Amino acid sequence: MELKQRVRNFLEDCGATKVNFCRKVGMSTTYYREWQLGERDISKTIKDRITAYLDEVYKK
């Protein structure tokens, strides 16, 4: 599953806010929005943080 869709599913499943998610992974909400709209690619560092965070949450 693509990372963007995985994040969308997480937000929907958990009822988390985009603001809270962005704080947890260390990215701005503007950066998040641009990434979701395809206006910007995210760095490998942020991809790794998102993946690690989602893996940790779904492990519980």
C-alpha positions in Angstrom: 0.0 0.0 0.0 1.3 3.4 -0.9 2.4 5.5 2.1 -0.1 8.3 1.4 -3.0 5.9 1.5 -1.6 4.2 4.6 -1.6 7.6 6.4 -5.1 8.4 5.2 -6.3 5.0 6.5 -4.6 5.6 9.8 -6.3 9.0 10.3 -9.7 7.5 9.4 -9.3 4.4 11.5 -8.0 6.0 14.6 -9.8 9.3 14.3 -6.5 11.2 14.8 -6.2 14.7 13.6 -3.8 15.7 10.9 -2.2 18.3 13.2 -1.5 15.6 15.9 -0.2 13.2 13.3 2.1 15.9 11.9 3.4 16.7 15.4 4.2 13.0 16.0 6.2 12.6 12.9 7.8 16.0 12.9 6.4 17.6 9.8 4.4 20.8 9.2 0.7 20.6 8.3 1.5 22.7 5.2 4.1 20.1 4.1 1.7 17.3 4.8 -1.1 18.9 2.7 1.3 19.6 -0.2 2.5 16.0 -0.1 -1.0 14.6 0.0 -2.0 16.8 -3.0 1.1 15.7 -4.9 2.6 19.1 -4.9 5.7 18.0 -3.0 7.7 14.9 -2.4 8.7 14.1 1.1 12.3 13.3 2.2 13.4 9.8 3.0 13.9 10.9 6.6 10.2 11.9 6.9 9.1 8.7 5.1 11.1 6.7 7.6 9.5 8.6 10.6 6.0 8.1 9.2 6.6 4.4 8.5 8.1 3.9 12.0 5.2 5.7 13.7 2.5 3.8 11.8 4.3 0.5 12.5 4.5 1.3 16.2 0.8 2.3 16.4 -0.5 -0.7 14.5 1.8 -3.1 16.5 -0.2 -2.3 19.7 
